[in-house]
Amino acid sequence: MSHVNLAKYRLEKAKEILIEAEDALKQNHFGMSVNRSYYAMFTSAKALLAMKDLDSSKHSGVISLFNQHLVKLRLFPEEFSKFLQKAKRIRENADYGDFVKIAEEDAKDQLEHARKFVAEAKRTLLKMIENAQE
């Protein structure tokens, strides 16, 4: 499978996960919403890494590669990359922490960050595809 096809597939998957985050929020499942918001961002990051033939089996590895090969090279805005790292912490607390209750406001914030991140990933992917064809 080509890098472009894999990247497009992953970005489409990220958009589907974003819808799951929105649905969870509407149903007041805030923990699930922050989980799906994180995974929408994470999958978007993996989509962009596919264009560089990079991947990792660990979440921290994906984030590290993403920062090294996209953010540091100014292919992706640093402010948005911070959303991913924060989302990872919140998602881990929601999924694994004892007595953790995710507030509606936190879930809304995370979803908004995920929307921005996925939209930016789409823009970045289109630029990367365009540049690869030149």
Secondary structure, DSSP 8 states (H G I E B T S, - for coil): --HHHHHHHHHHHHHHHHHHHHHHHHTT-HHHHHHHHHHHHHHHHHHHHHTTT---SSHHHHHHHHIIIIITTTSS-HHHHHHHHHHHHHHHHHHH-TT----HHHHHHHHHHHHHHHHHHHHHHHHHHHHHH-
